[in-house]
Amino acid sequence: MEIRSIQGPQGLDALGATAAPAPQPQPEVQPEPSNSLAPAVKIDLSDGAFQGRFIRDTDTRALVYQVVDSSSGDVVDQFPTENVLRNRAYASSSANAAQTKAGTALRVA
């Protein structure tokens, strides 16, 4: 076995000598505001822009109030929401299924 001497820096000095130089902070560049971006959604809030209507949901037989855009006919908002109506329909069908499994007759008026 041969023992040789080590040439060059050792310990923490060796780490400093072989490490890459610390990155220099770059100055922050502020983006220039652009006027070319249009708003994603345009809503007309003038009188007559929206209409309210009542409908009856076929699955739950619940009365639903909808706010409709007059120009496009799209439903903007409704109460109760679609999610609530879906949950009611699911609960109703689950209850009907449980009653028929129990052997009781289901009566619909």
Backbone as JSON, one array per atom type, in Angstrom:
{
  "sequence": "MEIRSIQGPQGLDALGATAAPAPQPQPEVQPEPSNSLAPAVKIDLSDGAFQGRFIRDTDTRALVYQVVDSSSGDVVDQFPTENVLRNRAYASSSANAAQTKAGTALRVA",
  "N": [[0.84, -1.16, 0.0], [0.51, 2.15, -0.87], [1.22, 5.39, 0.23], [0.32, 8.57, -0.61], [0.9, 12.06, -0.88], [-1.55, 14.65, -0.81], [-2.27, 17.02, -3.23], [-3.01, 20.51, -3.49], [-5.88, 22.5, -2.31], [-7.67, 21.67, 0.73], [-10.49, 20.37, 2.63], [-12.83, 22.84, 3.74], [-11.76, 24.87, 2.22], [-11.27, 23.61, -0.19], [-13.84, 23.17, -1.12], [-14.73, 25.79, -1.58], [-12.98, 26.51, -3.6], [-13.66, 24.89, -5.73], [-16.35, 25.31, -6.19], [-19.05, 26.69, -8.08], [-19.29, 30.1, -9.15], [-21.31, 32.44, -7.3], [-24.58, 33.18, -8.42], [-25.34, 36.24, -10.06], [-27.65, 38.7, -9.07], [-30.36, 39.47, -11.18], [-31.63, 42.45, -12.59], [-35.04, 43.38, -11.99], [-37.43, 43.22, -14.5], [-40.01, 45.19, -15.53], [-43.05, 44.3, -16.95], [-44.44, 45.74, -19.89], [-47.52, 47.42, -19.97], [-50.21, 46.12, -21.83], [-52.54, 47.12, -24.2], [-53.94, 45.58, -25.87], [-55.39, 43.4, -25.0], [-58.59, 42.24, -24.66], [-61.55, 42.31, -22.58], [-62.54, 39.19, -21.15], [-65.19, 38.52, -20.78], [-68.2, 40.07, -21.6], [-70.74, 41.94, -20.21], [-73.91, 43.23, -20.38], [-75.43, 45.54, -18.44], [-77.62, 47.12, -18.6], [-81.03, 48.39, -18.54], [-83.42, 45.93, -19.29], [-81.6, 44.08, -20.16], [-81.53, 41.61, -18.95], [-83.81, 38.97, -18.24], [-86.27, 37.61, -16.08], [-87.53, 34.38, -15.33], [-89.86, 31.77, -14.54], [-89.69, 28.29, -14.24], [-90.71, 24.82, -14.28], [-89.04, 22.15, -12.88], [-88.6, 19.02, -14.34], [-87.72, 16.58, -13.21], [-87.68, 16.87, -10.39], [-89.97, 18.23, -9.89], [-89.89, 20.8, -8.94], [-90.16, 24.35, -8.49], [-88.36, 26.63, -10.41], [-86.39, 29.5, -10.55], [-85.07, 31.46, -13.09], [-82.51, 33.57, -14.39], [-82.23, 35.16, -17.38], [-80.25, 35.97, -20.2], [-81.16, 38.52, -22.32], [-80.35, 39.02, -24.96], [-78.9, 36.74, -25.94], [-80.22, 34.52, -24.92], [-79.18, 32.79, -23.08], [-78.94, 31.11, -19.92], [-78.2, 32.89, -17.13], [-78.15, 32.81, -14.33], [-79.59, 30.77, -11.75], [-82.12, 29.71, -9.4], [-83.34, 27.18, -7.39], [-79.94, 25.97, -7.7], [-78.45, 24.03, -10.41], [-77.0, 21.92, -9.35], [-78.18, 21.51, -6.84], [-80.73, 20.71, -7.68], [-80.07, 18.33, -9.01], [-79.13, 16.81, -6.84], [-81.49, 16.63, -5.34], [-83.1, 15.13, -7.09], [-81.64, 12.75, -7.17], [-81.8, 11.95, -4.48], [-84.54, 11.58, -4.29], [-84.99, 9.49, -6.15], [-83.47, 7.51, -4.95], [-84.86, 7.14, -2.56], [-87.3, 6.21, -3.56], [-86.46, 3.81, -4.71], [-85.67, 2.42, -2.44], [-88.11, 2.14, -1.14], [-89.53, 0.48, -2.91], [-87.97, -1.79, -2.79], [-88.48, -2.6, -0.22], [-90.95, -3.61, -0.45], [-93.2, -2.14, -0.32], [-95.91, -0.4, -1.8], [-95.54, 2.11, -4.21], [-96.95, 5.21, -4.37], [-98.04, 7.57, -6.64], [-99.2, 10.75, -7.0]],
  "CA": [[0.0, 0.0, 0.0], [1.34, 3.35, -1.03], [0.62, 6.61, 0.76], [0.77, 9.74, -1.37], [0.42, 13.34, -0.36], [-2.6, 15.26, -1.63], [-1.9, 18.35, -3.7], [-4.12, 21.47, -3.6], [-6.62, 22.85, -1.09], [-8.4, 20.59, 1.36], [-11.54, 20.8, 3.56], [-13.73, 23.9, 3.26], [-11.07, 25.62, 1.18], [-11.45, 22.88, -1.44], [-15.21, 23.41, -1.58], [-14.79, 27.14, -2.13], [-12.18, 26.61, -4.82], [-14.28, 24.16, -6.84], [-17.76, 25.68, -6.34], [-19.35, 27.69, -9.12], [-19.51, 31.42, -8.56], [-22.7, 32.73, -6.95], [-25.25, 33.9, -9.5], [-25.57, 37.66, -9.82], [-29.07, 39.01, -9.2], [-30.74, 40.2, -12.37], [-32.62, 43.49, -12.28], [-36.39, 43.01, -12.37], [-37.94, 43.92, -15.66], [-41.45, 45.38, -15.43], [-43.68, 44.14, -18.26], [-45.16, 46.91, -20.34], [-48.94, 47.12, -20.07], [-50.69, 45.97, -23.2], [-53.94, 47.5, -24.37], [-54.52, 44.72, -26.89], [-56.22, 42.37, -24.39], [-59.98, 42.61, -24.45], [-62.09, 41.53, -21.47], [-62.98, 37.86, -21.55], [-66.64, 38.45, -20.75], [-68.87, 41.36, -21.64], [-72.09, 41.83, -19.69], [-74.69, 44.45, -20.5], [-76.24, 45.67, -17.24], [-78.64, 48.12, -18.82], [-82.41, 47.92, -18.37], [-83.85, 45.03, -20.35], [-80.54, 43.15, -20.55], [-81.83, 40.3, -18.39], [-85.22, 38.68, -17.96], [-86.48, 36.54, -15.12], [-88.62, 33.47, -15.68], [-90.06, 30.61, -13.68], [-89.94, 27.03, -14.93], [-90.85, 23.69, -13.38], [-88.09, 21.08, -13.16], [-89.36, 17.79, -14.58], [-87.3, 15.47, -12.35], [-88.01, 17.1, -8.98], [-91.22, 18.99, -9.87], [-89.64, 22.01, -8.17], [-90.24, 25.6, -9.22], [-87.01, 27.16, -10.56], [-86.31, 30.87, -11.08], [-83.89, 31.63, -13.92], [-82.19, 34.87, -14.97], [-81.86, 34.85, -18.75], [-79.72, 37.06, -21.0], [-82.15, 38.82, -23.35], [-79.8, 39.0, -26.32], [-78.47, 35.41, -26.38], [-81.1, 33.47, -24.42], [-78.45, 31.94, -22.15], [-79.29, 31.22, -18.5], [-77.09, 33.5, -16.41], [-78.17, 32.3, -12.96], [-80.87, 30.17, -11.41], [-82.29, 29.3, -8.01], [-82.14, 26.53, -6.89], [-78.93, 25.68, -8.7], [-78.53, 22.72, -11.05], [-76.43, 20.94, -8.43], [-79.21, 21.22, -5.84], [-81.77, 19.94, -8.35], [-79.54, 16.98, -9.23], [-79.11, 16.12, -5.54], [-82.88, 16.31, -4.97], [-83.55, 14.04, -7.96], [-80.95, 11.54, -6.72], [-82.37, 11.55, -3.19], [-85.9, 11.1, -4.55], [-84.92, 8.18, -6.79], [-82.96, 6.56, -3.95], [-85.95, 6.85, -1.62], [-88.26, 5.38, -4.28], [-85.87, 2.48, -4.85], [-85.69, 1.79, -1.12], [-89.49, 1.76, -0.84], [-89.93, -0.67, -3.73], [-87.27, -2.97, -2.29], [-89.11, -3.0, 1.03], [-92.2, -4.29, -0.77], [-94.35, -1.23, -0.22], [-96.33, 0.16, -3.08], [-95.22, 3.52, -4.37], [-98.08, 5.92, -4.91], [-97.74, 8.87, -7.23], [-100.46, 11.49, -7.2]],
  "C": [[0.89, 1.22, 0.0], [0.58, 4.56, -0.5], [1.2, 7.78, 0.0], [0.22, 11.0, -0.71], [-0.6, 13.92, -1.33], [-2.17, 16.67, -1.96], [-3.15, 19.24, -3.74], [-4.83, 21.69, -2.29], [-7.43, 21.67, -0.58], [-9.48, 21.18, 2.27], [-12.45, 21.84, 2.93], [-13.07, 24.74, 2.19], [-11.24, 24.94, -0.17], [-12.85, 23.1, -2.0], [-15.33, 24.79, -2.21], [-14.06, 27.27, -3.44], [-12.87, 25.93, -6.0], [-15.73, 24.56, -7.09], [-17.91, 26.72, -7.44], [-19.59, 29.04, -8.46], [-21.01, 31.66, -8.32], [-23.35, 33.52, -8.08], [-25.51, 35.35, -9.11], [-27.06, 37.95, -9.99], [-29.34, 39.86, -10.43], [-31.74, 41.29, -11.99], [-34.0, 43.06, -12.78], [-36.87, 43.88, -13.52], [-39.45, 44.0, -15.53], [-42.06, 45.2, -16.82], [-44.47, 45.4, -18.62], [-46.64, 46.56, -20.45], [-49.39, 47.09, -21.52], [-52.16, 46.32, -23.25], [-54.65, 46.58, -25.36], [-55.43, 43.64, -26.31], [-57.62, 42.91, -24.13], [-60.51, 41.83, -23.26], [-62.66, 40.21, -21.97], [-64.5, 37.76, -21.62], [-67.19, 39.86, -20.78], [-70.3, 41.15, -21.18], [-72.75, 43.2, -19.79], [-75.62, 44.53, -19.3], [-77.33, 46.72, -17.38], [-80.03, 47.52, -18.61], [-82.8, 47.04, -19.55], [-82.79, 44.05, -20.79], [-80.83, 41.74, -20.08], [-83.33, 40.17, -18.16], [-85.28, 37.56, -16.93], [-87.63, 35.67, -15.57], [-88.67, 32.33, -14.68], [-90.33, 29.41, -14.57], [-90.14, 25.94, -13.88], [-89.88, 22.6, -13.82], [-88.84, 19.77, -13.26], [-88.98, 16.66, -13.62], [-87.76, 15.64, -10.91], [-89.36, 17.78, -8.8], [-91.09, 20.24, -9.01], [-89.75, 23.23, -9.08], [-88.86, 26.24, -9.23], [-87.09, 28.56, -11.16], [-85.0, 31.0, -11.84], [-83.76, 33.08, -14.37], [-81.59, 34.59, -16.33], [-81.35, 36.1, -19.44], [-80.66, 37.29, -22.18], [-81.59, 38.67, -24.76], [-79.45, 37.59, -26.79], [-79.4, 34.29, -25.94], [-80.42, 32.53, -23.45], [-78.92, 32.17, -20.71], [-78.06, 31.73, -17.77], [-77.0, 32.95, -14.99], [-79.53, 31.66, -12.72], [-80.88, 29.78, -9.95], [-83.45, 28.34, -7.94], [-81.2, 26.14, -8.04], [-79.11, 24.28, -9.28], [-78.02, 21.61, -10.12], [-77.47, 20.53, -7.37], [-80.32, 20.38, -6.46], [-81.33, 18.51, -8.6], [-79.55, 16.18, -7.94], [-80.52, 15.74, -5.09], [-83.4, 15.13, -5.8], [-82.91, 12.73, -7.53], [-81.55, 11.02, -5.42], [-83.77, 10.97, -3.39], [-85.88, 9.71, -5.18], [-84.39, 7.12, -5.82], [-84.05, 6.17, -2.96], [-87.0, 5.96, -2.29], [-87.74, 3.95, -4.43], [-85.91, 1.73, -3.52], [-87.1, 1.34, -0.76], [-89.92, 0.54, -1.65], [-89.21, -1.93, -3.29], [-87.92, -3.51, -1.01], [-90.44, -3.67, 0.8], [-93.4, -3.38, -0.65], [-94.66, -0.68, -1.59], [-96.02, 1.65, -3.09], [-96.42, 4.19, -5.03], [-97.64, 7.26, -5.44], [-99.06, 9.55, -7.51], [-100.4, 12.28, -8.47]]
}
